Amino acid sequence: MSLPSDKGPSDKGPSDKGPSDKGPLDKGPSDKGDTAGLNAADYDAFCRFLRERTGLSFTEAKRYFVDRRVSERMAAVGVEHFRQYLNLLRYQASGEELQLLVNRMTVNETYFFRELYQLDCLVNEALDEVVRGRAPGSRVRIWSAGCATGEEPYSIAITLLERWSRVDEFEIELYASDIDSQVLARAREGIYEERSLQAMPRDLIAKYFTRLDDRSWQIMEELRDSIDFSLVNIADPRQMANFRGMDVIFCRNLLIYFDDLGRREAASMFYDALSPNGFICLGHSESMSRMSSLFVPRRFPDAILYQKPQS
């Protein structure tokens, strides 16, 4: 395995804004007085704005969650009126407040070796097909889109090192992205507690992690350095245009939080990001056939993946 190039997956580095592998938290109200109290018109305006900027789709059922998060950020910046706050989100040149709000609007639920059958498929079937006919030393590019706190891309790296017999024959570049800047900082740090490691064999923990204290472990520096983490919004065509030539994309349990149009648009951009014959892996409850007809479903012994045709 090798370090990704400093320029990212295309001639241009990934842009610096960015949704993730997690969706809005579904909580019921416990104290209505704590909400921002957005009226129907304001709530609709906010949801349309957030969908346009991030792809995330909030329905009326998520209203309490949205009210709470908006209320928190309005208080933090000292803004009393929602329309004034919406204008700040729209027009702030730095985009800092929008990023802080997005960090509060997403939830990260993941762990190492989640949906292991897809990792089985990666090393047992998909990668051998990807590299068929390629010369030794060729690049193989894998992207974890919506990587949250990093368990998925690190799981991919460990699986390749442990289980793909041809790992040393190719220059493997691993990319990982999320819309949440806070979780990306945690992913780069690579520190995890027991819950994240529950599905990982003890011998692999001992091999790839250093125990920091009674509750936490840090993944080895070589693996932290082998993954290019970046802040990316998969709903933004300009940012997605920087990702080209991917051989495998993991986008699991993310698109379920988009509306139908957002899913179709994202599927089209992922199609453009893949090399011919490349694969995309979706979550167990997601089906590309309901989003796009661009991909060919491939039924492997371990999992169903979706492939970009050769032509």
LOKOL-284599 format. One record per residue (C-alpha): residue number from 1; x, y, z; residue in one letter. Coordinates in pm, 1 decimal, padded with zeros to 6 digits. Example, Ala and Ser with C-alpha at 12.3 -4.5 7.8 and 13.67 -1.06 7.14 Angstrom:
// residues 2
   num          x          y          z   residuo
     1    01230.0   -00450.0    00780.0         a
     2    01367.0   -00106.0    00714.0         s
***
This chain:
// residues 311
   num          x          y          z   residuo
     1    00000.0    00000.0    00000.0         m
     2    00114.3    00353.6   -00059.3         s
     3    00031.8    00702.0    00051.5         l
     4   -00217.5    00881.6   -00173.0         p
     5   -00071.5    01164.6   -00373.1         s
     6   -00091.7    01511.5   -00220.7         d
     7   -00314.9    01627.6   -00503.7         k
     8   -00598.9    01386.5   -00431.5         g
     9   -00774.7    01153.5   -00674.1         p
    10   -00770.4    01384.6   -00976.3         s
    11   -00535.7    01654.1   -01096.6         d
    12   -00709.5    01883.0   -00849.5         k
    13   -00733.1    01811.1   -00477.3         g
    14   -01070.7    01750.2   -00320.3         p
    15   -01263.2    02063.8   -00233.9         s
    16   -01302.2    02164.5    00123.3         d
    17   -01662.1    02151.7    00192.0         k
    18   -01858.3    01884.9    00245.3         g
    19   -02250.5    01474.7    00358.8         p
    20   -02158.3    01171.9    00539.3         s
    21   -02235.7    00816.2    00623.7         d
    22   -02490.4    00910.4    00876.7         k
    23   -02826.4    01072.3    00893.0         g
    24   -03038.4    01295.9    01108.3         p
    25   -03105.4    01171.1    01457.4         l
    26   -03466.8    01082.5    01514.5         d
    27   -03560.8    01205.1    01860.1         k
    28   -03898.6    01286.2    01993.2         g
    29   -03971.6    01605.1    02186.2         p
    30   -03899.4    01612.6    02558.3         s
    31   -03945.1    01983.0    02621.0         d
    32   -04115.4    02191.6    02357.4         k
    33   -03991.3    02507.4    02523.4         g
    34   -03635.9    02417.2    02419.0         d
    35   -03710.9    02439.2    02046.4         t
    36   -03642.9    02730.1    01817.3         a
    37   -04011.8    02730.4    01734.9         g
    38   -03971.5    02768.2    01359.8         l
    39   -04302.0    02834.3    01190.7         n
    40   -04407.7    02625.0    00893.5         a
    41   -04269.1    02867.9    00635.1         a
    42   -03932.8    02899.6    00812.3         d
    43   -03899.7    02524.8    00859.3         y
    44   -03972.2    02466.9    00491.6         d
    45   -03722.0    02734.6    00388.7         a
    46   -03453.0    02584.1    00607.9         f
    47   -03510.2    02229.0    00482.6         c
    48   -03499.6    02342.3    00120.6         r
    49   -03179.4    02534.3    00184.8         f
    50   -03009.9    02242.9    00360.7         l
    51   -03117.8    01999.2    00090.3         r
    52   -02976.1    02226.0   -00181.3         e
    53   -02644.6    02263.8   -00000.9         r
    54   -02591.0    01914.5    00142.0         t
    55   -02841.3    01673.8   -00013.5         g
    56   -02976.8    01582.8    00332.1         l
    57   -03355.5    01572.9    00337.8         s
    58   -03554.1    01646.7    00654.7         f
    59   -03927.5    01582.2    00676.9         t
    60   -04183.9    01715.0    00923.4         e
    61   -04110.4    01410.5    01141.6         a
    62   -03761.6    01550.2    01209.8         k
    63   -03887.4    01894.2    01306.9         r
    64   -03801.9    01870.2    01676.2         y
    65   -03446.9    01761.9    01594.9         f
    66   -03404.6    02046.8    01345.2         v
    67   -03553.7    02304.6    01584.4         d
    68   -03314.6    02203.8    01860.0         r
    69   -03004.5    02218.7    01642.3         r
    70   -03096.0    02550.3    01481.1         v
    71   -03180.4    02697.7    01822.3         s
    72   -02840.8    02593.2    01959.2         e
    73   -02650.2    02754.7    01674.2         r
    74   -02859.7    03074.8    01679.3         m
    75   -02781.8    03114.9    02048.4         a
    76   -02412.5    03043.3    01986.4         a
    77   -02380.8    03325.4    01731.0         v
    78   -02614.5    03563.4    01912.4         g
    79   -02885.6    03580.1    01645.6         v
    80   -03247.6    03617.8    01762.7         e
    81   -03443.8    03590.4    01437.9         h
    82   -03441.2    03287.2    01211.4         f
    83   -03441.2    03480.1    00881.7         r
    84   -03131.8    03668.0    00997.3         q
    85   -02966.5    03333.9    01075.2         y
    86   -03066.8    03187.8    00738.4         l
    87   -02907.2    03484.8    00566.0         n
    88   -02588.7    03420.6    00763.9         l
    89   -02587.9    03061.5    00642.1         l
    90   -02646.9    03168.1    00282.6         r
    91   -02404.9    03456.2    00252.5         y
    92   -02123.0    03417.4    00504.6         q
    93   -01813.6    03422.6    00286.1         a
    94   -01616.9    03173.9    00493.2         s
    95   -01901.8    02923.6    00522.6         g
    96   -01791.7    02862.9    00881.1         e
    97   -02136.3    02875.6    01040.2         e
    98   -02287.7    02644.4    00779.7         l
    99   -02011.0    02393.2    00853.0         q
   100   -02072.9    02417.1    01227.8         l
   101   -02444.6    02364.8    01175.0         l
   102   -02388.1    02068.2    00942.8         v
   103   -02168.5    01912.5    01212.1         n
   104   -02469.2    01931.7    01447.6         r
   105   -02717.6    01800.0    01190.0         m
   106   -02545.6    01467.1    01132.0         t
   107   -02500.7    01160.1    01351.4         v
   108   -02225.5    00899.4    01331.5         n
   109   -02310.2    00537.3    01406.7         e
   110   -02045.6    00294.4    01286.7         t
   111   -01785.3    00041.2    01397.7         y
   112   -01499.2   -00163.8    01255.2         f
   113   -01582.9   -00443.5    01009.8         f
   114   -01944.3   -00334.6    00977.8         r
   115   -02128.2   -00535.3    00707.0         e
   116   -01826.9   -00763.6    00681.7         l
   117   -01971.1   -00954.3    00386.3         y
   118   -01895.1   -00658.9    00158.4         q
   119   -01531.8   -00658.2    00269.0         l
   120   -01530.6   -01032.5    00197.7         d
   121   -01658.0   -00957.1   -00151.5         c
   122   -01394.1   -00688.3   -00199.5         l
   123   -01099.4   -00921.9   -00139.6         v
   124   -01252.1   -01247.7   -00263.2         n
   125   -01402.0   -01129.9   -00591.2         e
   126   -01424.5   -00759.4   -00677.9         a
   127   -01059.9   -00651.1   -00662.6         l
   128   -00934.7   -00945.2   -00868.0         d
   129   -01180.2   -00842.2   -01137.6         e
   130   -01077.0   -00476.3   -01111.5         v
   131   -00706.4   -00549.1   -01163.9         v
   132   -00750.5   -00810.4   -01435.8         r
   133   -00518.0   -00715.2   -01718.6         g
   134   -00341.1   -00440.6   -01523.6         r
   135    00035.1   -00435.7   -01496.0         a
   136    00195.5   -00475.3   -01153.1         p
   137    00252.0   -00135.5   -00997.7         g
   138   -00071.0    00009.1   -01138.8         s
   139   -00288.0    00223.2   -00914.8         r
   140   -00598.7    00090.3   -00742.9         v
   141   -00822.1    00361.1   -00598.0         r
   142   -01078.1    00296.7   -00323.9         i
   143   -01300.3    00568.3   -00176.8         w
   144   -01502.2    00557.8    00144.9         s
   145   -01768.2    00826.5    00094.8         a
   146   -01936.1    00925.9    00419.6         g
   147   -01656.9    00778.4    00629.0         c
   148   -01770.8    00930.7    00961.0         a
   149   -01505.9    00870.2    01230.6         t
   150   -01295.8    00649.1    01005.5         g
   151   -01386.1    00293.7    01103.3         e
   152   -01483.0    00204.2    00746.0         e
   153   -01167.4    00315.4    00561.0         p
   154   -00943.2    00169.4    00830.7         y
   155   -01139.4   -00157.3    00808.6         s
   156   -01080.1   -00158.9    00433.1         i
   157   -00707.1   -00100.9    00481.9         a
   158   -00673.5   -00379.2    00739.5         i
   159   -00877.2   -00619.5    00525.3         t
   160   -00652.6   -00555.6    00226.0         l
   161   -00336.5   -00606.6    00427.4         l
   162   -00462.9   -00921.9    00595.1         e
   163   -00661.6   -01090.6    00323.4         r
   164   -00586.5   -00974.2   -00032.0         w
   165   -00297.5   -01180.0   -00162.1         s
   166   -00209.8   -00926.3   -00432.5         r
   167   -00193.1   -00621.3   -00208.4         v
   168    00181.7   -00575.2   -00263.3         d
   169    00153.0   -00588.4   -00642.5         e
   170   -00033.1   -00257.3   -00680.6         f
   171   -00017.6    00102.8   -00564.6         e
   172   -00331.0    00121.3   -00352.6         i
   173   -00470.8    00465.9   -00283.3         e
   174   -00734.6    00498.7   -00012.0         l
   175   -00957.2    00806.1    00006.6         y
   176   -01213.6    00888.3    00273.7         a
   177   -01452.8    01181.9    00292.8         s
   178   -01730.9    01327.4    00500.6         d
   179   -01930.7    01648.0    00526.2         i
   180   -01866.5    01674.2    00902.0         d
   181   -01534.7    01840.7    00987.0         s
   182   -01542.8    01725.2    01349.7         q
   183   -01569.8    01355.0    01270.2         v
   184   -01292.8    01386.8    01011.6         l
   185   -01063.3    01525.6    01280.8         a
   186   -01142.2    01221.6    01493.2         r
   187   -01084.5    00989.9    01196.6         a
   188   -00741.3    01137.3    01133.4         r
   189   -00656.4    01096.7    01502.8         e
   190   -00764.5    00731.8    01490.6         g
   191   -00855.4    00686.7    01858.0         i
   192   -01139.4    00444.2    01936.6         y
   193   -01314.6    00293.2    02234.4         e
   194   -01437.8   -00061.5    02290.0         e
   195   -01772.9   -00012.1    02117.8         r
   196   -01606.2    00068.1    01784.5         s
   197   -01380.7   -00237.8    01812.6         l
   198   -01645.5   -00488.6    01921.2         q
   199   -01640.4   -00684.4    01592.2         a
   200   -01263.8   -00683.9    01546.2         m
   201   -01063.6   -00993.2    01644.4         p
   202   -00833.3   -00936.0    01941.9         r
   203   -00523.4   -01036.8    01746.2         d
   204   -00587.2   -00762.2    01489.6         l
   205   -00637.7   -00505.4    01764.1         i
   206   -00302.7   -00605.6    01910.0         a
   207   -00139.1   -00588.7    01566.3         k
   208   -00274.1   -00256.5    01440.9         y
   209   -00353.4   -00056.4    01756.3         f
   210   -00171.8    00087.4    02056.0         t
   211   -00360.0    00083.9    02384.5         r
   212   -00373.6    00434.4    02531.6         l
   213   -00563.1    00363.6    02854.1         d
   214   -00833.7    00138.0    02995.7         d
   215   -01090.9    00267.6    02745.6         r
   216   -00916.8    00363.5    02424.5         s
   217   -00685.7    00242.8    02149.4         w
   218   -00514.0    00433.4    01865.7         q
   219   -00463.4    00284.4    01523.2         i
   220   -00101.4    00267.3    01409.9         m
   221    00052.5    00573.2    01246.4         e
   222    00131.2    00392.5    00920.4         e
   223   -00238.3    00327.0    00862.2         l
   224   -00339.3    00678.7    00964.9         r
   225   -00094.4    00815.4    00709.2         d
   226   -00210.5    00576.8    00435.1         s
   227   -00558.7    00730.1    00403.0         i
   228   -00636.7    01068.1    00246.1         d
   229   -00920.0    01218.4    00453.9         f
   230   -01099.4    01519.6    00308.5         s
   231   -01406.6    01734.4    00367.0         l
   232   -01639.6    01666.4    00073.2         v
   233   -02005.5    01733.1    00000.1         n
   234   -02130.6    01460.7   -00233.8         i
   235   -02428.0    01681.0   -00328.3         a
   236   -02192.7    01940.3   -00479.6         d
   237   -02108.0    01863.3   -00846.8         p
   238   -01800.7    02087.7   -00836.8         r
   239   -01648.6    01892.5   -00551.1         q
   240   -01749.3    01557.7   -00694.0         m
   241   -01578.1    01645.7   -01022.9         a
   242   -01246.2    01614.6   -00837.6         n
   243   -01305.2    01242.7   -00788.2         f
   244   -01233.9    01041.5   -01099.6         r
   245   -01082.7    00704.0   -01177.0         g
   246   -01213.1    00529.0   -00865.7         m
   247   -01211.5    00150.2   -00878.9         d
   248   -01432.0    00086.0   -00575.9         v
   249   -01657.9    00325.8   -00386.8         i
   250   -01811.4    00248.1   -00049.0         f
   251   -02120.0    00463.7    00008.5         c
   252   -02310.8    00276.4    00274.3         r
   253   -02611.8    00400.2    00471.5         n
   254   -02585.7    00754.6    00340.3         l
   255   -02819.3    00788.7    00043.3         l
   256   -03116.5    00669.6    00251.4         i
   257   -03110.6    01018.8    00402.8         y
   258   -03149.6    01187.9    00064.1         f
   259   -03476.8    01238.4   -00118.0         d
   260   -03542.3    01064.8   -00451.2         d
   261   -03396.3    01346.3   -00659.5         l
   262   -03089.5    01372.0   -00437.6         g
   263   -03027.5    00998.3   -00466.5         r
   264   -03051.1    01008.6   -00845.6         r
   265   -02813.9    01302.9   -00864.7         e
   266   -02563.0    01140.6   -00629.2         a
   267   -02579.7    00810.6   -00818.6         a
   268   -02500.2    00992.1   -01143.3         s
   269   -02199.2    01164.5   -00985.7         m
   270   -02071.0    00838.1   -00839.8         f
   271   -02104.5    00685.2   -01186.6         y
   272   -01882.5    00960.3   -01325.8         d
   273   -01631.9    00908.0   -01042.4         a
   274   -01585.7    00536.9   -01119.7         l
   275   -01352.2    00384.8   -01374.6         s
   276   -01517.1    00155.7   -01629.7         p
   277   -01585.9   -00179.1   -01460.8         n
   278   -01555.0   -00013.2   -01119.0         g
   279   -01788.3   -00105.2   -00833.8         f
   280   -01998.7    00080.2   -00579.0         i
   281   -02106.1   -00077.4   -00248.2         c
   282   -02428.5    00043.2   -00085.5         l
   283   -02577.9   -00026.1    00256.4         g
   284   -02781.0   -00340.0    00318.7         h
   285   -03112.7   -00150.3    00296.2         s
   286   -03018.9    00042.3   -00019.1         e
   287   -03069.8   -00064.1   -00380.6         s
   288   -02919.0    00111.8   -00679.3         m
   289   -03196.2   -00022.2   -00902.1         s
   290   -03435.3    00214.4   -00724.1         r
   291   -03204.1    00511.8   -00783.3         m
   292   -03044.3    00473.6   -01125.4         s
   293   -03034.9    00246.9   -01430.1         s
   294   -02671.7    00338.2   -01505.8         l
   295   -02522.4    00051.4   -01305.9         f
   296   -02527.2   -00323.7   -01360.7         v
   297   -02609.3   -00531.5   -01049.8         p
   298   -02345.7   -00799.7   -00989.8         r
   299   -02436.6   -01093.0   -00767.7         r
   300   -02118.3   -01230.7   -00617.2         f
   301   -02114.2   -01518.9   -00366.8         p
   302   -02052.0   -01277.0   -00080.4         d
   303   -02256.3   -00968.9   -00174.7         a
   304   -02439.1   -00770.7   -00441.6         i
   305   -02233.6   -00482.9   -00582.8         l
   306   -02317.1   -00235.8   -00860.0         y
   307   -02080.7   -00201.5   -01153.2         q
   308   -02016.7    00071.4   -01406.0         k
   309   -02022.7   -00096.5   -01749.4         p
   310   -01716.0   -00093.1   -01972.2         q
   311   -01893.4    00121.2   -02232.7         s
***
